[in-house]
Amino acid sequence: MESLFQSVNDLFNNKKTRKILVKLRLPIALIFIVAVIFQIKKEFFFWGLSISFTGEFIQLWCFAALDKQQTIARRGLYAITRNPMYLGRYFIILGGIVLTGNIWLISVYTLFYYFYMVNRVKREEKTLKKVFGQEYSTYCQQVNRFFPFFASSPGRGSSLKSLYFFKWKLFFQNHGHWNLLSVIVVYCIIAYSVFW
């Protein structure tokens, strides 16, 4: 079983495979959206919408706290988990899959995303440790990688004020507005195909 996991991790860390997937991400997303539209069950629409917009809310909050390669993101949701952006993205896509009501598809996606997220985050952490050194290592000791740390104060030492951080300049700089618009447009198309 361990060798199977290692093989899957190796696949997700293969540079050529990653490069191909990055180039094909837009066509893959469009194919996914079209495929989901034909599988949507009307009774799951509001469940899927709610899950996706929960993920979108998480991502928007992250965009407004992330100053890429300038400072360690410790504010906003980054005060309670080091990788909230990936959790938000997981829920956005999960909501789209929930529209189908297909538990097998949900399970396969969750497994695929787990390997994607774990391997990508490990690569990013190596880079961030090189860029920020001991400061990032200390942050890693204070804040969990994926599961939010909920206690009397976020991040075991940061203030509650840092959790509520939201900076519009960073939001626009990180293209949060375009991300929100794209999710709204996709769900408008889905709603149109389901209800009209």
C-alpha positions in Angstrom: 0.0 0.0 0.0 2.9 2.4 0.8 4.4 1.8 -2.6 1.0 2.7 -4.2 0.9 6.0 -2.3 4.5 6.7 -3.2 3.8 6.0 -6.9 0.8 8.5 -6.8 3.0 11.1 -5.0 5.7 10.6 -7.7 3.1 11.2 -10.4 1.9 14.4 -8.8 5.6 15.6 -8.4 6.6 14.8 -12.0 7.6 18.1 -13.6 6.6 17.1 -17.1 3.1 16.0 -15.9 2.7 19.2 -13.9 3.8 21.3 -16.9 1.2 19.6 -19.2 -1.6 19.9 -16.7 -0.8 23.6 -16.2 -1.0 24.2 -20.0 -4.2 22.2 -20.2 -6.0 23.6 -17.1 -8.4 25.9 -19.0 -9.5 23.3 -21.5 -9.8 20.7 -18.6 -11.9 23.2 -16.6 -14.2 23.9 -19.6 -14.7 20.2 -20.3 -15.4 19.6 -16.6 -18.0 22.4 -16.6 -19.7 21.1 -19.8 -19.7 17.6 -18.4 -21.2 18.6 -15.1 -23.9 20.7 -16.8 -25.3 17.6 -18.5 -25.2 15.6 -15.2 -26.8 18.2 -12.9 -29.7 17.1 -10.8 -32.0 20.1 -10.0 -32.5 19.0 -6.4 -28.8 19.4 -5.6 -28.4 22.9 -7.1 -28.6 24.8 -3.9 -26.4 22.4 -2.0 -23.7 22.7 -4.7 -24.1 26.5 -4.8 -23.8 26.8 -1.0 -20.7 24.6 -1.0 -19.0 26.4 -3.9 -19.7 29.8 -2.4 -18.4 28.8 1.0 -15.2 27.9 -0.9 -15.3 31.1 -2.8 -15.7 33.1 0.5 -12.6 31.3 1.9 -10.6 32.1 -1.3 -11.7 35.8 -1.4 -10.6 36.2 2.3 -7.3 34.7 1.4 -6.8 37.0 -1.6 -7.2 39.9 0.7 -4.5 38.7 3.1 -1.9 37.4 0.8 1.1 39.6 -0.2 2.9 37.1 -2.4 6.6 36.6 -1.9 6.7 39.8 0.2 5.7 38.7 3.6 4.6 35.5 5.3 0.8 35.3 5.1 -0.1 35.3 8.8 -3.3 37.4 8.6 -6.8 36.5 7.7 -7.5 32.8 7.5 -3.7 32.2 7.4 -3.7 32.9 11.1 -5.5 29.6 11.7 -4.3 27.4 8.8 -1.3 27.7 6.5 -3.2 26.7 3.4 -6.7 28.1 3.4 -6.6 28.9 -0.3 -6.4 25.2 -1.2 -9.2 24.4 1.1 -11.3 27.1 -0.5 -10.5 25.8 -4.0 -11.5 22.3 -2.9 -14.9 23.4 -1.8 -15.5 25.5 -4.9 -15.0 22.5 -7.2 -16.7 20.1 -4.7 -19.8 22.2 -5.0 -19.8 21.8 -8.8 -19.5 18.0 -8.4 -22.2 17.9 -5.7 -24.6 19.2 -8.4 -24.4 15.8 -10.0 -25.3 13.9 -6.8 -22.8 11.3 -7.8 -21.1 10.0 -4.6 -18.4 8.1 -6.6 -17.4 11.2 -8.5 -17.2 13.2 -5.2 -15.0 10.4 -3.7 -12.7 10.3 -6.7 -12.3 14.0 -6.8 -11.6 14.2 -3.0 -8.9 11.6 -3.3 -7.4 13.3 -6.4 -7.5 16.7 -4.7 -5.9 15.3 -1.6 -2.8 14.1 -3.5 -2.7 17.3 -5.5 -2.9 19.5 -2.4 -0.4 17.6 -0.2 2.2 17.4 -2.9 1.8 21.0 -4.1 2.0 22.3 -0.5 5.1 20.4 0.2 6.8 21.9 -2.8 5.7 25.4 -1.8 6.8 25.0 1.7 10.4 24.2 0.5 10.4 27.4 -1.5 9.0 29.5 1.4 11.6 28.1 3.8 14.3 29.2 1.4 12.7 32.7 0.9 11.8 33.4 4.6 14.1 31.0 6.5 13.5 30.7 10.3 10.6 33.1 10.3 8.6 30.6 8.1 9.7 27.6 10.2 8.4 29.3 13.3 5.1 30.1 11.5 4.9 26.4 10.6 5.3 25.4 14.2 2.5 27.8 15.3 -0.1 27.1 12.6 -1.3 23.8 11.2 -0.8 22.9 7.6 -4.4 22.1 6.7 -6.7 21.8 9.7 -7.6 25.2 11.2 -6.4 25.8 14.7 -9.3 27.1 16.8 -8.3 28.2 20.3 -8.6 31.4 22.3 -6.3 33.1 19.9 -5.5 32.2 16.3 -2.1 30.9 15.4 -1.1 30.3 19.0 0.1 33.8 19.6 -1.4 36.0 16.9 -4.2 38.3 17.8 -7.8 37.9 16.9 -7.5 41.1 15.0 -5.2 39.4 12.5 -7.9 36.8 11.8 -10.3 39.5 10.7 -7.7 41.1 8.4 -9.0 42.0 4.9 -7.2 44.5 2.7 -8.9 45.6 -0.5 -5.6 46.5 -2.2 -4.4 42.9 -1.8 -7.8 41.6 -2.9 -7.5 43.4 -6.2 -3.8 42.8 -6.6 -4.4 39.0 -6.3 -7.4 39.2 -8.8 -10.0 38.2 -6.2 -12.6 40.2 -8.2 -12.0 38.1 -11.3 -12.1 34.9 -9.3 -15.5 35.9 -7.8 -16.8 37.0 -11.2 -15.8 33.7 -12.8 -17.6 31.6 -10.1 -20.7 33.8 -10.4 -20.8 33.5 -14.2 -20.3 29.7 -14.1 -23.2 29.3 -11.6 -25.4 31.7 -13.7 -24.8 29.4 -16.7 -25.6 26.3 -14.6 -28.7 27.9 -13.1 -29.9 28.9 -16.6 -29.3 25.3 -17.8 -31.1 23.8 -14.8 -34.1 26.1 -14.4 -34.9 27.4 -17.9 
